[in-house]
Amino acid sequence: MNSKIIKTLEFDKIRQQLAQYAASESGKRELLHLEPAASIEQVQCLQEETDDGRKALRLRGGIPIPQLSDISHHLKRLQIGGSLNGKEMAQIGRVLRTTNEVIRFFEWFEEQEIELFHLYELKGKLIDLPDVRKRIGQSISDDGEILNDASPELNRIRNAIRTNEGAVRSKLDEIIRGKKSTYLSDAIVTIRNERFVIPVKQEHRNAFGGVVHDQSSTGQTLFIEPQAVLDLNNKLRSLRASEKQEEERILYELSELIRPYRLDLQNNHETLTHFDVINAKARYADAMKATRPQLSPENHLAIWQARHPLIDPEQVVPNDLIIGEEYQAIIITGPNTGGKTIALKTMGIIQLMGQSGLQIPAAENSQIGIFTNIFADIGDEQSIEQSLSTFSSHMTNIVSILEQIDEKSLILFDELGSGTDPQEGASLAISILDYVGSKGSYVMATTHYPELKAYAYNRPGTINASMEFDSISLAPTYRLQIGVPGRSNAFDISRRLGLPDQIIQQASGFIDEDSQSLNEMIADLEQKRRKTEQESYQLKQQIKESDALLKDLRAATFELEESKEKIIADAKKEANQLVETTKEEAEFLMQEIREMQMNLSKNAVVKEHELIDLRKQFSDLKQEESLTGNKVLKREKEKKRLKAGDEVLTETYGQRGVLLEKADKDQWVVQIGIMKMKLPESDLRKIEEEPKPQTRRAKRHIASVRSASESHVSTQLDLRGVRYEEAMSQLDSYLDAALLASYPQVTIVHGKGTGAIRQGVTDALRRHPQVKSFSFAPPNAGGDGATIATFKE
């Protein structure tokens, strides 16, 4: 990107604003030299990083980067064998602490499984050095002072210094409060040449003995170290020398400690700088309420409600800027001070921001292109030094631009062809635009020449535009109108300002017929545009009202469905409670019937299948409460929908059969062996797969259980190889038949397997009211693969 465009479009001011959001010195420096990227991959990566930064800002207040100094020079000194001072060591320690804080910051995002484009990968580059970080932390303060805990020797020396200073001050306090206090200029203790002294009047200089270290500007006061504290001050000076020596030793030791890690520290510093840049971009975008732009490899720009970032947000007028898909050139016409130049600069600076990874001051879903270069000829570039007029200066710049453009260039021309004869200027402008079009470049130009309005109307890929002007208030609105050329408002403005109609009419007569027709066409277009805008606004209002109505309707429907489901659920719950109560009473009555049957003759036996059918009727009364609307259940029911030819199992008789035809709505004709029976659909279960061979043996047992006479019921039920639901159904029927046969005990063979059927048998026997006890069979009779149940007498 050419450097001149940075200044012309004032992108350097954007960089200065952006740098204020950086915390580190290197981050500020990098942002002050921010350059647009030229490939879509680079721009995409930069935009994703800024998007990550805004997400971190929104969720956790931003990446925790404090004010960091540039440690590059410190690391170079370590590289050549030098040692660092306390302040430099503190700056190294701050980088290490920040590294640890940033790593822990992103661990929270990872725990929350928050998606980020690049920041996890960037975090992975950071290298935590906990031992080095802790050692510097306990040795150096944030302002570079060496702490007492840096070494036991330093702690001892500083304690001795404090003790000795206390002794010196105490001795001097005795002097300034003693009999000779009148010899002093002031009753204070001060320091000269790093030694404690007292201010003595000139005429009493010999009263205390000792050494004179300084005197006042008038010579009337001497700063004397009394003889009484000479030895103490000497000892104190020796201790301070030892302290300095120990501090230098500690700094050397710390420098040697971090010297092997200088590359890791350099990497951490660069990575933290990158984080700081991302953080600054995110904060800047948040401050200006910017949005992430979409990228168009074809350079189709559609920047909705674009705002110039350097204009006060309260005053800026947003405009839609569109170029690239239907047209590659926009010609903006209209009066001065209408905002034409601002429209050019807004297009250019937003494109520069987007390619630099900054989010743009525009509405959502805005789209920018990827240009290898952006050129601009804007403003009065008259050069006195080069003896160039305004026109010559513009032409010099334009010539330079035309030598560099290609199909991936965006060109901004302000007042193209101005500064010379209007007819020649217009001709030059048209020729320049044709040349730019032949190169495939994208161009946005402003002009006053009416000839360019016709040019934009007739040339393919070129469109007129203008800045709206309110003829009532005689002021520009700064709204860009694409598709409508600008027209002169001089006559309207003059009329409203009071210029006599006679003069205006005479002036109108001087304008040729073509110009009048063009102005009339423009006026007609503006009228149609206003009508279209009004209709569009009304349509938007109607759509808004329709959306609100639809939303209310959906909410009401949802509430109605919820109310309906709640009422049905409550009714089913109440019905189920009633069914449960009735079922308990029925079980009690059935038990009494069984007990009565035991005392009756065989001819008066109650048929077992009648008892089972009665129980099933009670079970069928129960309503399903929680599976309504379950899509998975509906699909499974659809799979089990019966049709002619299906193989089924009759729940009541435990026999397999084939469906012949549907007798009526709820009944089927079933072929069972040589018999045809009409059975209810609720009594039939579709068989999905061929049962295992063991199931046949189980079926024989069930058939015997359900036989007309209890004498055919076996004392053993074999459930091996039977599916769980079917096994539990067989067990229930078998226990009823065994009780009718008056067996004192029975054996249920369930096998070992996974233990599911064994557990089901145990639970069923525990719940059964007529089972007195049960246990596993003896080892020689099946062990824990069979259970023996004993009935109550």
N, C-alpha and C positions, 0 to 999 in steps of 0.2 A: 504494500500500500504506500503510495507516494506521501512523503512527509508534509507537503504543502497542504493537503486536504485536511490534515489534523488541525492546522491553524485556521484555515478558511472556514471550516464548519464549527470551530470552537470546541473541538473534542478535547483539547488540552484542559479546558475548564471542567469538563466532565471528569477527567482523570484527577484533577485537584480535589473536587468534591468527594470522589470515591476514596482517595487516599486518607481522608479524615476519618474514615471508618476502620482503618487498619490499626492494629495495636503494636506491631513490631516495626522496627526501623527498616528491615529488609522488605517487609510487606508494603510499607508506604513507598519505598523506592521502586518496587516492582509495579505497583499500580500507577505511579507517575510516568512510567514508560510502557504502559499497556498498549498493545498493538492488535489490530484486528487479524483474525486467522483467515486463511485463503481457501481452505478445503472444507468440505461439508463434514468430514469425519472429525476434524479438529473443533469446528464450531459446535457440532453435536455434543462432543465430550465436554466442552466448556459450559454449554447450557445445562447439561445434566449435572455438572458439579455445582453450579449456582442453584439449581433446583434442589439438590441434596442440602445445600447450605440453608435454604429457606425452610426446608422441612425440619432441620436441626434447630433453627431459630424459633419456629412455631412450637415445637414439642418441648425443647429444653432450654430456650433462651439463647441459643447460639453456642458455637464451639468455644470452650474456655481457653482463649489465648490472651494472656496478660501482656503488658508492655515488655517486649523482649528487645535486648540490644543485639547488634550484629556481632557474633562471636568469631567470624571468619578470620580476623586479624589475630585473635588470641590463639586460634588453632594453628595458624602459620608460625607463630612464635614457638609453640610447643614442638612443631615439626623440626625446627632448626635447633632444638635443645634448650630453649629459654624457659624461664619460670614465669608464672603469672602472679600479679599482685592480688590483694584481697578483693578489690572491686571487680576485677576481671573474673576471679574465681566465683564470686557471687553471681555474675551473669551466666557462667557455665552452669552453676547449680540451679538457676531459675529455668534454664532450658530443660534440664533433667526433670525437674518437678513438673513442668508443663507437659513434658512427654508422658509422664505417668498419669497425669490428670486427663489428658486427651484419650489415652488408651482406656481408662476406666469409664470415661464419658460414653464412648462407643460400645462398651460392653453392655450398657443398659439397652441400647438400641438393638443389639444382637439378642439379648434375652427377651425383648418384646417382639422379636421377629419382624422388625420394621424394615421395609425394603429401601435400599439406597443404591444409586447407580455406581458410584465410584469411591465413596468415602471409606467403606470397609477395606477396600484394596489399599487405599492411601494410608489408613491406620496401620495396616500390616507392615508398612515400611518402617514404622517407629520401633526403636530398640530401647527397651527399658534397661537401665543399669542401676539396680536397687542398691548394691553395695556402695558404688561411687556416690550415688545420690545421698544416701544416709551419711556417709563420711563427710561430704561437703556440708550437708545440712547441720551437722553437730559441730562443725569447725568454723563456718563462716556465716555471718549475719547477712540479711538482705542488703544492707548498705555497704558491705565489704569489710566490716570489722571482724577481726579474728576473735572467736569466743573463748572463754576460759576453759571450756571442755575440750578444746582442740588437743590438749595434751596435759597430763598430770604436772609436768615440769612448768608449763606456762601458768597453770593454776597456782602452783606454789610461789612462783616469782611474783605474780600479781598480788597475792595475799601479803607477801613480804613488802611490796611497794606500798600497799594501803597502810600497813602497820607503821612503816617508816615515815610516810607522809603525815600520819596522825601524830607521830612523835615530834616531827619538825613543827607542825602547826601548833601543837601544845606548847612547845618551847617558845615559839614566837608570840603566842598569845600571852604568855607570862610577861614577856618584855613589854608589849604594847599596853598592858594593863598595870605594869609595875611603876616604880618610882620615876623611871626615866621616860615615861610616856609623854612628858612635856617636850622632850627632845624631837618628837616625831611631827612631821607635817600632817599626817593623818593616821588614825589608829586602824590600819588595815595591813593584811599580809598579801603580797602580790608575787609575781614570778617574772624574773629576768634571766635570759640565757638558760632556761629550763631549771633555775634554782630559786628557792623561796627567799624573798628579800622583804625589807621593811623600808618605808620612806622616811629618811632622817633629814632634819634641817642642816643646812650647810655648816653653820657655826658649831654643830655638835657632832661632826663627822667622826671624831675620835672617841666618842662616848661608848661605843659598842664594839670597837675593834672590827676585825673581819675585812671583807673585800667589797669594794664599790663596783657595781655592775652597770650602773646607768645613772643618768641625772636628768632632771626636768629641763624643758626648753629655756627656762630662765636661769638655771643653775642654782636655784635656791633650795632644791630638794635633791638629795642623793639616795639612790636605791642600793642599800647596803645589805650584804649577807653577814649577819653578826658572827663573831668568833664562836659563840656558843652552839651554833648549828652547822658549822663547817663540816664536821665529821659526819653528821647525819645526812647532810646534802650530798657529800661525797659518796656515801653508801647508797643513797637513793639514785644517784646518777649511775652508779655501777649496776644497780638492779635494773634500771631502765635499759641499759646497754644489753644486759642479759635477756631482757624481755624482747628487745628488737631482734637479737640473734635467734632466739627461740621461734619468734614469729616467722623469720626468714626460713628457718629450718622446716617449719610446718608447711609453708607455702611451697617450698621445694618438694616436700614429700607428697603434697596433694598434686602438684604438677606431674610428678613421676607416676602417680596413681592414674591420672586420666590420660597421660600421653599415649598409651596403647589404644585408647578408644577414640582418638581424634577423628577418624573417619566415620565412626558411628555417630559422634556428636555433630559432625558436619552434615551427615545424612538427616539426623533429627532436626537440625536447624532449618535445612531446606524444606523438609516435609512440613514443619510447623509454619514456615513462611507460606507454603502453598495453602495450608488450612486457613491462615490469616487472610489471604487474598480471597478465598472462597467465602469466608465469613463476612468480609467487607462488602463483597458483591451482593450477598444476601441481605445485609442490613441496608445497603443503598437501595436495592429493589423494594424492600419493605417500606422504606421512607417515602418513596415516590409512587407507591401503589402500582408497581410495574407488574407485567405478566410475562410468562415465558413464550417466546414466539415459536411457531412452527417453521421448519426449514424447507425451502423449495429448491431442489436441484435444477429445475428449469428456470429459476429466477422469476417466478410469478409472485409479485409483491401484492399483498392485500393487508394493509395496516389500518385496522379499524380504530376510529376515534383517537388518532395519533395526537400526542401533545408534545410540544417542544420542551425538553427537560430543563432548559435554562430560563424559562418564563414562569412567572409566579403561577402556581396551580390555581389560584383563585381568579386569575385573569385570562389564562390561556384558553383559546377556543379549539376544541378537538375537531379534527377533520379526518375523513376516510381517504387514504392514499392508495391508489390501485394502479398497477402497471405491470405489463409482462405477458399476460395471457391473451387478451383480445387486442391490445395495442402496446407498442414498444416506445411510443413517443407521446408526451403530453405537452400541449402548447397552452400556457396560461396567459390570458389577456385581461386587461382591466386597468383602472386608474391607479396612480401612485398611492402609497400608504394604505393599500387595501390588504396587504398580507401576502403578496405573491412571493417575495423573497423568503419570508418565514416558512412558507409551504415548501420551498426548495430545500432550505436548511433542515427542516423537520424530517423530510424524506432521507436526506444524507446522513444526519447525525444518528437517527434511529437505526439505519443500516449499519453504521460503524459500531454502535453499541451492541447490536445483536451479534455481529461477527466477532466481537471481543469477549463474548460470553456473558454480557450483561443482559438482564431482562429489560424489556422496553416499556416506555410510558404509553401504553395503548390498551385497547380492550382485549378480552380473551379471544383465542383462535386467530390472532393476527399472524401473518406469514411474511417472512423476509426471504431474500435470495442470498446467494453466495457469489460475491463479485471479487475478482482478482484485483480490481482497482476501481476507485471512485475518483472522478475528476470534477472540479467545479471552477467556473469563472463567475465570480460574484463580487460586486462592489466596484467602487471607483479606484482603479489601480494606476492612476496617473503618476508618472515618475519624472520628477524635476531633474534628478541626477542624470538620467539617461535621455533627457530631452524628448520624452515620449508623451504624446497627448493621451487622453482617455481612450480614444478609439485605437490608437497604435498599441497601447498597453494591453488592451483586451485582445487585439489580434495576435500579439506576440504569445500571449497565454494560450489562446485557442489553437494556434499553430502547434505549440508544444503538446497540447492535449491530443490533437488529431493524429500526431505521429505515434501515439502509444496505445490507442484504443483497440479493442477487439470485441468479440461477441459476449465476453464476460465483464464488460465495463459498464458502469453507471455514470452518466454525464449530467451535470447540472449547469445550465446556462441562464444567467440573469441578464435581462435586457439584451438579448442576442441582436447584434447588428447596430446597436445604438452608438451615438457619438459621431455620426456622419450624415450625409444627405439621406433623407428618409427613403427615397426610392432605391438608391444604391444599397442602403443598409438592409432593406427588406429583401432585396435580391440576394445579397450575401447570406442572409440568415436562412433563406430557403435552400440555397446551395449547400450550406454547411449541414443543415438537417438531413438533406438527401445523402450526403457523404456518410454521415453518422449511421443512417439507416442501412446503407450498403454494407457497413462493417458489422451489422447485427447488434450494435450497442443499444443500451436503453438510455433514453434521454428525457429530461424534464426541463422545459425552457419557458422563460417569461418574456413578454414582448409588448410593445405598444403598437406595432405595425398591424393595420387592418388586413394587409395582404396575407398574413400568416393565419388569419382565421379561415380564409378560404382554402389555404394550403392544408390545414389540419382537417378540414371537412372533406377534401377530395383525395388525400393520400391514404392508401390502406395502411393499417397498423398505426395510425396517428389519430389523436382525438383532441378536441377543444376542451378547455376548462377556463374557469374565471372565478374571481373572488366576488362574492355577493356584495351588493351595495344597496343600502336602504335609502330610496329616493325620498321617503317621507321625513326621516330624521337627518338626511344629508350626511350620513356616516356609514363607513364600511362595517360589515358584520363579521369579517374575517373568516367566513365560511366558504370552503372550496366547493365549486359546482362543476363536477366532471360531466362533459357532454354539452355544456352551454358556453359559448364564447362570450367574452366580456364586451360591453359596449360603453361608449362615452356617455357620461351623464352631465356633460357641461351645460347643455341647454336646460335640462330640468333643474339643476342647481342654480343656474343664473336666474331662471324664472322665479324660483322660490325666494331668492335673495332680493328680488325686486327689480330686475333688469326689465325695461319696457318690452312689451311683446313685439313692437315694431322692429326693434333691433334683433330680437331672436328670430323673427320670421325672415328678415333680410339675411341673417347669417345662415339660416337653413337653406336659403336659395343658393348659396355659394357651394353647398355640398352637392357632389354629383349624384346622379340618380342611383347608381350602383351602391354607393355608401348608404344612401337613405334606405334602400331595399334591405341591405345587410342589417342595419340597425333595427328596422321593422321586424326582420326575421328573428333577431336576437330577443327583441321584446316579446314576440309571440312565444318563443321557446321558454322564456322565463315565466310567462303567464301559465303555460302548460305545465311547467315544472312545479310551480306553486300549487296548481290544482291537483297534480299527481301526489305531491307531498301531503296535501290535506286529505285526499282519499286514502292514502297509505296510513296516515295517522288514525283516521276513523276505523279502517280495517283492523289495525293493531289493537285499538280499544275494544272492538267487537270480539276479536280473538281472545283478548285478555278476559273479557267478561264471560265468554264461552268456557275458557279454561277454568275460571273460578266456579262457574256453575257445574261443570263436569266434576270438579274436585269435591264440591259439596254433595253432588249426587252419589259419587262413589263412597264418600264417608257415610252418608245415610244408608246406602245399601249394605255397607260393611256392618254398621250398627244393627241393622235389621237382621242380617244373617247371624250375627253374634247372639242377638236376643232370641232368635228362633232356635239356634242350637242349644242355648242355655235352657230354654223351656223344655225342649225335647229331652235333654240330658237329665234335668230335674225329674221329669215324668218317668223316664226309664229307671232312674235311681229309686224312686218311690215304688215303682212296679217291682223292681228286683227285691226290695226289702219285703214286700208282700209275698212274692214268690218264695223267698227263703223261709219265711215263717210258715207258709203253707207246706213247703217241702219237708220241713222238720216234722210237722204234724203227720204228713203222709208217711214218712219213714217210720214214725211210731206206730201208725196203723198197720203198715205192712209187716212190721215186726210182730205185732199181735196176731196177724193172720197166720204168719209162719208158725208161731207157737201153738195156735189153735189147730193148724193142719197136722202138727206132730201128733195130736191126740185124735185125729180122724182116721178113718179107714182109707185105704188106697183108692177106693172108688170115688171118694169125695175130694180128691186132691185138687188144689188150685194150680192151674197151669203156670209154669215159671215164666213163659214168654209174656203172659198177661201182666205179671208183676213188673217185668222189665219194661214193657211198653208203657205202663202207668208211670214208672219213674222217668222215662224218656220224655213223656208229655210234660211233666213238671219241669224238667231241665230246659225244654224248648221254650218255656214261658219267659226265661231270663233274657233280658235285652242287653245287647252290647253297648257299653257306655263310652268307651274311649277310642274306638278305632274308626269312627265315622270320618269320612274324608281322607282316610289313609290311602294314598295312591298305590303304594306297594301292595296293600291288601287287595285293592280293586283289581290290580293286574293278576294277582294270584287267583282270585275268584274267576277272572276271565279265563285263565288257563284251565280251571276245573269245571267250566261250564259243560254240561252234559249234552251229548248228541247221539243219534242212532248209530249203533255199531260199537259204542264204547263198552269196555269191560268194567264192571262195577262190583262193589262188595255191598251186600245188604247188611245194614247195621243190626237189624233185629234177629235175622236167622244166621248170620255169620257165613253166608254162602256167596260164591262167585256167580255172576251171571252176565248176560249180554243184553244191552238195550235194543229192543226191536223198534218201538215207536212211542211217541208221546200220546198218552190216552187223553189227557186234558191239560189244563194249565199247570197243575201241581202233581200229576201222576204219570208214570211210565209203565209200559208193558215190558216185563223182564223175562228172558228165557233162562231158567235155572234147571240145568239137566234136561229132563224130558218135560218139565212143567213150565207153563207160562203163567206169570203172576202179575197182577196190577199193584204196584207199590208207590207210595208217596216219594216225591223227589228228595225230601229231607232225609229219607231212610237210605239213600244211595250215595256211595262214595266212589268217585272215579279212581281206577287203579292206574297209576302212572308208569309203573315198571313191573316186570315179571318177578313175583316173590321168589325167595330162595327156597330150596327143597325142604328145609326144616319147617317152613311155614305150613306146609301141607300137613305135617304131623300135628302142629298146633291146631289146624282147622279141624282135624279129626276129633281132637279133644273137645273143641268148642261144640262140634256137632253132637258129641255124646252128652255134653253138659245140657244142651238145649233139647234133648230128646224128651218125648212125652212122659217117660217113666224115669224116676230117679234111680232106679236100680242099675241103669246103664252108665251112671256117672262114675268116673274113675276116682280113686283116692289120690291121684297125682296129676298135677298140671305142668306140662312142659312148655316153657316160654322161650326156650333158646332159639335164636334166629328170628324172633318176631320183633317188629319195630315197636318202639316204646309206647306210642299212643294205642296201638292195637293190643299190646300186651296188657296194658292197664284195663282196657275194656274187657278182654277175655278173663282177667283175674276177677273183676267185679261180678261178672255173670257166673263164673265158676263157684265163687264163694256162696252165692245165693243157692245154686243147685246143690252144693255139698250140704248146706244147712237143711234143705228140703229132704235130702237123702239121710239125714240124721247121723252123718259121720261125726265121730268124736274129734277127729283130727285129720288133716290133709297135708300133702307135701307139694310145695311149689318149687319146681326146678327152673332156676333163672340163669344158671351158669355164672361164670366170673367176669369175663370180658372187661368192659370199661367200668362196670359197677352201676350203670345208670338204671337198668331194670331191677337189679337187686335193691337199690335204694328206693325205687318206686314201689316195689313189693313191700318193703319194710314200712314205708309211709302209709300205704293202703291198709295193711294189717293193723297198724297202730290206731288208725281212725275208725276201723270197723267196730260197731257196737257189740257184735256177737263173738269177737275173737278174745278169748281169755288170755292166751299167751302165745308167744312164738319165739323160735330160736333156730340157729343154723343146724343142719342135719349132722349126724355123727360123721367122723372121717371116712368110715367105710360105706357111707350112704350118700356121699357127695360133698360133705364138708360145707364150706361157705358158698358152694355153688347151688345149694338148695336150702329152703326154709320150711320148717315144720310148724304149722299153725294148729293150736288146740282151741276148740269152740267151748263156749259156756254151756253148762248142762241145762 
